[in-house]
């Protein structure tokens, strides 16, 4: 086909979708929280859009890895953010939740970079990774994380970005109900009250969409990174120092649901043998981590990996662990129902009153690229997984038909010439 015709057909394909997306994360919003209390605004969103019972997130089910998966479409072993805390043997350095150095983040290309590389605009009101320069780009607008910013202030700002500045891609992050889930547990009265409050926050956002007439132009996606489970760090804890000679371990990274272990030289087998029969934890050599987790092909995953049973915690100091008063945690096996997050969407290109089949968080990235009409970076997701609830807008379909007609005329002329 002549390149000129190909250009016309390419335009035809991408023109049938809206050019604006708002991606919202409510951290730690377990899928079944919506069944615990009345949530009229989540119901309102689902009624006018699409809802999945839950989505399958990535392992480990921690905030930074799962959020970076959502915006890159990559498994954690692929994008390299394999924990909220991690060690890189090449850098000989550790990563924490306030690490913004480019070198840690360049393993994946987040949506705001993909958009900017293709001449669209992007803005983030907080999101893991958005404070770093990645592959030479930052969002057009971004902020250093500040948990104290009121949720309604965040919403007012992103509405201005969408309605007045016409930003193509906007990311919005809320740290609830995660914080409440950690403090009181997922089955507490406090989490039920927080879910009600987050429903009101969602209602405020939906009302802003109504008053600014955004529904014809903006596709809204509301999701989360992971769920939450109940813990008791006084009674359900495994202290590895009770089972392994710590002289055989150089250092460890992280604790709680998981632990990364760097054994001393030549001591990998001894460490594994010391821990393999300990109740309530699973121990893996790096190369033996199950394939279904997609969590072993990265240098930041250490030679020995420990995973706790649901509700149990791993520590090197059980006395200190017993002092922790939190009653909720995440990071466990992503196959557990308790770790699964929500997904709802509404907009000009989203089916109304539709229940979607379960899909994976890695599928969100290619879906949003499709909605924005941009080429995705290499990723592990599939557009097919979400295509069942995507629709073309009526006006753009008409425009596409016109373009199709002229493409036919042009191609005919080119053949004659």
C-alpha positions as CSV (number, residue, x, y, z in Angstrom):
1,X,0.0,0.0,0.0
2,X,1.2,3.5,-0.8
3,X,2.6,5.3,2.3
4,X,0.2,8.2,1.7
5,X,-2.8,5.9,1.9
6,X,-1.4,4.2,5.0
7,X,-1.2,7.6,6.7
8,X,-4.8,8.2,6.0
9,X,-5.9,4.8,7.2
10,X,-3.8,5.2,10.4
11,X,-5.6,8.5,11.1
12,X,-8.9,6.8,10.5
13,X,-8.1,4.2,13.1
14,X,-7.0,6.4,15.9
15,X,-9.6,9.1,15.3
16,X,-12.5,7.1,16.7
17,X,-11.3,7.4,20.3
18,X,-11.3,10.4,22.7
19,X,-7.9,12.1,23.2
20,X,-8.2,12.5,27.0
21,X,-7.9,10.0,29.8
22,X,-8.0,10.4,33.6
23,X,-6.4,7.4,35.5
24,X,-7.3,7.4,39.2
25,X,-5.8,5.1,41.8
26,X,-7.3,4.6,45.3
27,X,-4.4,2.8,47.0
28,X,-5.2,-0.5,48.7
29,X,-8.9,-0.6,47.6
30,X,-9.7,-4.3,47.9
31,X,-12.2,-5.4,45.4
32,X,-14.8,-6.6,47.9
33,X,-14.8,-3.4,49.9
34,X,-17.6,-2.4,47.5
35,X,-19.7,-5.2,49.1
36,X,-19.2,-4.2,52.7
37,X,-21.1,-0.8,52.7
38,X,-23.4,1.2,50.5
39,X,-21.4,2.9,47.8
40,X,-23.9,4.9,45.7
41,X,-21.2,6.7,43.7
42,X,-19.3,3.6,42.8
43,X,-22.7,2.1,41.8
44,X,-23.4,5.3,39.7
45,X,-20.0,4.9,37.9
46,X,-20.6,1.2,37.2
47,X,-24.2,1.9,36.0
48,X,-23.0,4.4,33.5
49,X,-19.8,2.6,32.6
50,X,-17.9,-0.7,33.0
51,X,-17.0,-2.6,36.1
52,X,-14.8,-5.7,36.6
53,X,-15.4,-7.8,39.7
54,X,-11.7,-7.4,40.3
55,X,-8.5,-7.4,38.3
56,X,-5.4,-9.6,38.6
57,X,-2.5,-7.5,39.8
58,X,1.2,-8.4,39.8
59,X,3.5,-10.0,42.4
60,X,4.7,-8.7,44.8
61,X,1.5,-6.9,45.8
62,X,3.2,-3.8,47.0
63,X,2.4,-0.1,46.2
64,X,5.4,1.0,44.1
65,X,5.7,-2.2,42.0
66,X,2.0,-2.5,41.3
67,X,1.6,1.2,40.5
68,X,4.5,1.1,38.1
69,X,3.0,-2.0,36.4
70,X,-0.3,-0.2,35.8
71,X,1.4,2.7,33.9
72,X,4.0,0.5,32.0
73,X,2.1,-2.7,31.3
74,X,5.1,-4.6,32.5
75,X,5.6,-7.4,35.0
76,X,7.8,-6.3,38.0
77,X,10.7,-8.4,36.9
78,X,10.6,-6.4,33.6
79,X,10.2,-2.8,34.8
80,X,12.6,-3.4,37.7
81,X,10.7,-1.8,40.5
82,X,10.5,-5.1,42.4
83,X,9.7,-3.7,45.8
84,X,9.0,-0.6,47.8
85,X,12.5,-1.2,49.1
86,X,15.2,-3.1,47.1
87,X,18.9,-3.5,46.6
88,X,20.7,-3.3,43.2
89,X,24.0,-5.2,43.1
90,X,25.3,-3.3,40.1
91,X,24.6,0.1,41.7
92,X,25.6,-1.3,45.1
93,X,22.8,0.9,46.4
94,X,19.4,0.6,48.0
95,X,16.1,2.0,46.9
96,X,13.3,3.5,49.0
97,X,10.0,5.3,48.5
98,X,11.8,8.6,48.2
99,X,14.3,7.5,45.5
100,X,13.9,9.6,42.4
101,X,17.1,8.8,40.6
102,X,16.5,8.0,36.9
103,X,18.6,4.9,36.9
104,X,16.1,3.0,39.1
105,X,13.1,3.8,36.9
106,X,14.4,3.4,33.3
107,X,13.4,-0.2,33.1
108,X,9.9,0.7,32.0
109,X,8.2,3.5,30.0
110,X,5.3,4.9,31.9
111,X,2.2,6.4,30.2
112,X,3.2,10.0,30.8
113,X,6.4,9.4,29.0
114,X,4.8,7.4,26.1
115,X,2.3,10.3,25.7
116,X,5.0,13.0,25.7
117,X,7.2,11.1,23.2
118,X,4.3,11.2,20.8
119,X,3.5,14.9,21.2
120,X,0.7,14.6,23.7
121,X,0.5,16.3,27.1
122,X,0.6,14.6,30.4
123,X,0.2,15.5,34.1
124,X,0.4,13.6,37.4
125,X,-1.1,14.5,40.7
126,X,1.2,12.0,42.5
127,X,2.1,8.6,41.3
128,X,5.1,6.3,42.0
129,X,7.7,7.2,39.4
130,X,6.3,10.6,38.4
131,X,9.0,12.5,40.3
132,X,11.8,11.0,38.3
133,X,13.0,11.9,34.9
134,X,12.5,8.7,32.8
135,X,14.1,8.1,29.4
136,X,14.6,11.8,29.1
137,X,11.1,12.9,29.9
138,X,8.9,14.1,32.8
139,X,5.1,14.8,32.8
140,X,4.3,18.3,31.6
141,X,3.0,18.9,35.1
142,X,4.0,17.0,38.2
143,X,4.4,17.5,42.0
144,X,6.6,16.1,44.7
145,X,4.5,13.8,46.9
146,X,2.6,15.5,49.7
147,X,0.1,13.4,51.5
148,X,-1.4,16.4,53.3
149,X,-3.0,17.8,50.1
150,X,-6.8,17.4,50.5
151,X,-8.4,15.0,48.1
152,X,-10.9,17.6,46.8
153,X,-8.0,20.0,46.1
154,X,-6.4,17.3,44.0
155,X,-9.7,16.8,42.1
156,X,-10.2,20.5,41.5
157,X,-6.7,20.7,40.0
158,X,-7.0,17.8,37.7
159,X,-10.4,19.0,36.5
160,X,-8.8,22.3,35.5
161,X,-6.1,20.3,33.7
162,X,-8.7,18.4,31.7
163,X,-11.3,21.2,31.1
164,X,-9.1,24.2,30.6
165,X,-5.6,23.0,29.7
166,X,-6.9,20.1,27.7
167,X,-4.2,17.8,29.0
168,X,-4.4,14.4,27.2
169,X,-3.3,12.1,30.0
170,X,-3.8,12.8,33.7
171,X,-2.9,10.5,36.7
172,X,-4.5,11.1,40.1
173,X,-3.5,9.2,43.3
174,X,-5.2,8.9,46.7
175,X,-3.4,7.1,49.6
176,X,-6.7,5.8,51.0
177,X,-8.2,3.4,51.9
178,X,-4.6,1.9,52.1
179,X,-3.6,3.9,55.1
180,X,-6.7,3.0,57.1
181,X,-6.4,-0.6,56.0
182,X,-2.9,-0.8,57.4
183,X,-3.8,0.8,60.7
184,X,-7.0,-1.0,61.5
185,X,-7.3,-4.0,59.1
186,X,-9.6,-4.7,56.2
187,X,-12.5,-6.0,58.3
188,X,-12.6,-3.1,60.7
189,X,-15.4,-0.5,61.3
190,X,-12.8,2.1,60.4
191,X,-12.2,0.7,56.9
192,X,-16.0,0.6,56.3
193,X,-16.2,4.3,57.2
194,X,-13.2,5.1,55.0
195,X,-14.8,3.3,52.0
196,X,-17.9,5.5,52.5
197,X,-15.7,8.6,52.5
198,X,-13.9,7.5,49.4
199,X,-17.3,6.9,47.8
200,X,-18.1,10.5,48.5
201,X,-14.8,11.6,47.1
202,X,-15.6,9.7,43.9
203,X,-19.0,11.4,43.9
204,X,-17.3,14.8,44.1
205,X,-15.2,13.8,41.0
206,X,-18.2,12.5,39.1
207,X,-20.1,15.7,39.9
208,X,-17.2,17.8,38.5
209,X,-17.3,15.7,35.3
210,X,-21.0,16.5,35.1
211,X,-20.6,20.2,35.7
212,X,-17.7,20.6,33.3
213,X,-19.3,18.5,30.6
214,X,-16.3,16.2,30.4
215,X,-18.1,12.9,29.7
216,X,-18.0,13.4,26.0
217,X,-14.3,14.0,25.9
218,X,-12.6,12.2,28.8
219,X,-12.4,8.5,29.6
220,X,-12.2,8.0,33.4
221,X,-10.6,4.9,34.8
222,X,-10.7,4.1,38.6
223,X,-8.5,1.3,39.9
224,X,-6.1,0.3,42.6
225,X,-2.8,-1.4,43.1
226,X,-3.6,-4.2,45.6
227,X,-5.9,-5.4,48.3
228,X,-5.3,-5.9,52.0
229,X,-5.3,-8.7,54.6
230,X,-5.5,-8.9,58.4
231,X,-2.2,-9.4,60.3
232,X,-1.1,-9.9,63.9
233,X,2.6,-9.3,64.2
234,X,2.7,-10.5,67.8
235,X,1.1,-13.9,67.2
236,X,1.6,-14.6,63.5
237,X,5.2,-13.9,62.9
238,X,8.3,-15.9,61.8
239,X,11.6,-14.7,63.1
240,X,14.3,-16.1,60.8
241,X,16.9,-15.7,63.5
242,X,15.2,-18.6,65.3
243,X,15.9,-20.9,62.3
244,X,19.1,-19.8,60.5
245,X,22.6,-19.0,61.5
246,X,22.8,-15.3,60.8
247,X,26.5,-15.6,60.1
248,X,25.4,-17.2,56.8
249,X,23.5,-14.1,55.8
250,X,25.1,-10.9,54.7
251,X,22.0,-8.8,54.8
252,X,18.2,-8.8,54.1
253,X,15.9,-6.3,52.4
254,X,12.3,-5.8,53.4
255,X,10.1,-7.7,55.9
256,X,6.5,-8.5,56.6
257,X,4.9,-10.5,53.8
258,X,8.2,-10.9,51.9
259,X,11.9,-10.8,52.6
260,X,14.8,-10.7,50.1
261,X,18.0,-12.5,51.5
262,X,21.6,-12.1,50.4
263,X,23.4,-15.1,51.8
264,X,27.1,-15.0,52.6
265,X,29.4,-16.3,49.9
266,X,28.7,-20.0,49.3
267,X,25.9,-20.2,51.8
268,X,22.8,-20.1,49.6
269,X,22.0,-23.8,50.0
270,X,22.6,-23.7,53.8
271,X,20.2,-20.8,54.2
272,X,17.5,-22.4,52.1
273,X,17.9,-25.7,53.9
274,X,17.6,-24.0,57.3
275,X,14.3,-22.3,56.3
276,X,12.6,-24.7,53.9
277,X,10.7,-26.6,56.6
278,X,9.7,-23.6,58.7
279,X,5.9,-23.3,59.0
280,X,4.0,-20.4,57.5
281,X,6.7,-19.3,55.0
282,X,7.9,-20.5,51.6
283,X,11.6,-20.2,50.7
284,X,12.9,-20.1,47.1
285,X,16.2,-19.9,45.4
286,X,15.9,-17.1,42.9
287,X,16.0,-19.3,39.9
288,X,13.3,-21.6,41.4
289,X,10.7,-18.8,42.0
290,X,7.5,-20.0,40.2
291,X,7.1,-18.7,36.7
292,X,3.5,-17.6,37.3
293,X,4.7,-14.7,39.4
294,X,7.0,-13.3,36.7
295,X,9.4,-12.4,39.5
296,X,12.8,-13.8,39.1
297,X,14.4,-12.4,35.9
298,X,15.9,-9.2,37.4
299,X,19.1,-8.6,39.2
300,X,17.4,-6.8,42.0
301,X,15.7,-10.0,43.1
302,X,18.1,-11.5,45.6
303,X,19.5,-15.1,45.7
304,X,17.0,-16.2,48.3
305,X,13.3,-15.1,48.5
306,X,10.9,-15.6,51.3
307,X,7.1,-15.3,51.2
308,X,4.8,-15.5,54.1
309,X,1.5,-17.3,54.3
310,X,-1.6,-15.0,54.2
311,X,-1.7,-13.0,57.4
312,X,1.8,-14.0,58.6
313,X,4.9,-11.8,58.8
314,X,8.6,-12.4,58.4
315,X,11.1,-10.5,60.6
316,X,14.6,-10.6,62.0
317,X,13.4,-9.2,65.3
318,X,10.1,-10.6,66.7
319,X,10.3,-8.4,69.8
320,X,10.3,-5.3,67.6
321,X,7.7,-6.7,65.3
322,X,5.3,-7.3,68.3
323,X,5.4,-3.6,69.0
324,X,3.8,-2.7,65.6
325,X,0.2,-1.9,66.0
326,X,-1.0,-2.0,62.4
327,X,-3.6,-4.6,61.6
328,X,-3.4,-4.8,57.8
329,X,-0.8,-5.6,55.2
330,X,-0.3,-6.5,51.6
331,X,2.5,-8.0,49.5
332,X,1.3,-11.5,49.6
333,X,0.6,-14.0,46.7
334,X,-1.3,-12.1,44.0
335,X,-3.5,-15.2,43.5
336,X,-5.2,-14.6,46.9
337,X,-8.6,-12.9,46.6
338,X,-7.6,-10.6,49.4
339,X,-4.9,-9.0,47.3
340,X,-7.1,-8.2,44.3
341,X,-8.0,-4.6,43.5
342,X,-11.0,-2.8,41.9
343,X,-11.6,-1.6,38.3
344,X,-14.3,0.7,37.0
345,X,-14.4,3.0,34.0
346,X,-16.7,5.4,32.2
347,X,-16.4,7.7,29.2
348,X,-17.2,8.2,25.5
349,X,-15.3,5.0,24.6
350,X,-16.5,2.8,27.5
351,X,-19.5,0.5,27.4
352,X,-22.4,1.5,29.7
353,X,-23.8,-0.8,32.4
354,X,-21.3,-3.5,31.5
355,X,-19.6,-6.2,33.6
356,X,-16.2,-6.9,32.2
357,X,-14.4,-10.2,32.3
358,X,-11.5,-10.3,34.7
359,X,-8.2,-9.1,33.2
360,X,-4.8,-8.2,34.4
361,X,-3.3,-4.9,35.6
362,X,-0.7,-5.2,32.8
363,X,-3.5,-4.8,30.3
364,X,-4.4,-1.2,31.4
365,X,-1.3,0.3,29.7
366,X,-2.0,-0.8,26.2
367,X,-5.7,0.0,26.7
368,X,-4.9,3.6,27.6
369,X,-2.5,4.0,24.7
370,X,-5.2,2.8,22.4
371,X,-7.7,5.3,23.9
372,X,-5.1,8.1,23.3
373,X,-4.3,6.9,19.8
374,X,-0.6,6.4,20.6
375,X,1.8,3.6,20.0
376,X,2.6,1.7,23.2
377,X,6.1,0.9,24.3
378,X,7.0,-2.8,24.5
379,X,4.9,-4.3,27.3
380,X,3.5,-7.6,28.7
381,X,-0.2,-6.6,28.4
382,X,-2.8,-7.3,25.8
383,X,-5.3,-5.0,24.2
384,X,-7.5,-7.9,23.4
385,X,-8.2,-8.4,27.2
386,X,-10.0,-5.1,27.4
387,X,-11.4,-4.7,23.9
388,X,-14.7,-6.2,25.0
389,X,-15.7,-3.0,26.8
390,X,-14.2,-0.4,24.5
391,X,-16.4,1.4,22.0
392,X,-16.0,4.1,19.3
393,X,-17.7,7.4,19.8
394,X,-20.5,8.2,17.4
395,X,-19.2,11.5,16.1
396,X,-15.8,10.1,15.5
397,X,-17.2,7.0,13.8
398,X,-18.9,9.4,11.4
399,X,-15.7,11.2,10.9
400,X,-13.9,7.9,10.4
401,X,-16.4,6.9,7.7
402,X,-15.7,10.2,5.8
403,X,-12.0,9.5,6.1
404,X,-12.5,6.0,4.9
405,X,-14.4,7.3,1.9
406,X,-11.7,9.7,0.9
407,X,-9.0,7.0,1.6
408,X,-10.8,4.8,-1.0
409,X,-11.0,7.7,-3.5
410,X,-7.3,8.4,-2.9
411,X,-6.2,4.8,-3.2
412,X,-8.2,4.5,-6.5
413,X,-6.5,7.6,-7.9
414,X,-3.1,6.3,-7.0
415,X,-3.8,3.0,-8.7
416,X,-4.9,4.9,-11.8
417,X,-1.8,7.1,-11.7
